[in-house]
Amino acid sequence: MTLTLEWACGFEQFGAYSDLAQVAQPWTAQLSNGNFMSISTTTGVRSLQGSGVTPKALNLGNYINSGVIWTVPNIGTRYLGMGWFLPSLPAGEGNLFQFTATPPTSAGGQGADGFRITLDNTGTVRIRQNSTNAVLATSSAYAVSGNAQYWLSVSCNPNSGWLTLALNGSVVVTATLGINFALQYITMTSAGYQSTGQNIVIDDLVSYTSDGTDTALTLVPPRSVWTSLPNAVGDQTQWSRAGGAVANWDSVNGQAYQTAMYNTTSQNGLFDYYNITDLPGAPTVIDGVVVTACARKEDSGARNLKLHARVNGFDDVSSPLVLTTGAAFWYLSATFPQAPGSVAWTPSAVNLCQLGLESA
């Protein structure tokens, strides 16, 4: 059975929230009201858990409509893993996750199709079918506790498959679904039964695809999301600098996108590469490298961006990412599950990796 990293994100620089209280690394509770947010696999999120970055996490809020609706490719079985901190149990039964073919009208609302995972004030977890509200499976009471930190692993196969939720490597509840649906949206929310419901805080979110030989007991083990930022010139410097940066890599090494200093080109087929900061320590397993860029198109005509991962002069290249004209910057990401040459990533390969931009 093979799991392939599709997407990963730490939430250290998501929004401008102030810290409320720090719990054991790598998760930090925040004082915020997230209300409703929407993210996708290509826009709206940036991962930063690098050296010198303040540890933070994404607070889903404490109102019934607080949370995130995530648009995902309809590719079959979906595996998620995340750090998950629950300050307290809800006042009543509320939604934790939904897996649907159409987006629910609100993060905390019940979807018209698909399935959802709920939590109540006894710590009981249920799996419900949205169209009938039928309970397909129920955990034991106190399967989940308040003021507790977990590694949460959840999987869903929408093709007459299963839905499973596990905490710290142990399955809490699993159900056979029995109906097909096209999984396009994943909703994550605080299980707030009313406006004074509790917060749920997540970090180190990872999403995996599968080779199809998985089962309901396939779980995502704990994973940390680390960000290495540009710190030196790479093999090619073909884009032009704008602003006061002394080198191209210095234009793009910030913890948030910069409108005063950036790199730009009006031509196709030009490259910019950047060396990056090393990994901390020597991890034994590296699931992949996600290259993320923040970009916008300022001219007319077609303009695409390709993202590169380059090791020892060899590149893996993303498919063209389409840029649209406008004032907004977009976060664009590509995942490289293997190093160039179709070999496993190692700490030395990651430390040698250059991140690249190609105008196309």
Secondary structure, 3 states (H helix, E strand, C coil): CCEEEEEEECCCCCCCCEEEEECCCCCEEEECCCCEEEEECCCCCCCCCCCCCCCCCEECCCCCCCEEEEECCCCCCEEEEEEEEECCCCCCCEEEEEEECCCCCCCCCCCCCCEEEEECCCCCEEEEECCCCCEEEECCCCCCCCCEEEEEEEEECCECCEEEEEECCEEEEEEECCCECCCCEEEEECCCCCCCCCCCEEEEEEEEEECCCCCCCCCCCCCCCCCCCEEEEEEEECCEEECCCCCHHHHCCCCCCCCCCEEECCCCCCEEEEEECCCCCCCCCCCCEEEEEEECECCCCCCEEEEEEEECCEEEECCCEECCECCCCEEEEEEECCECCCECCCHHHHHHCEEEEEEC
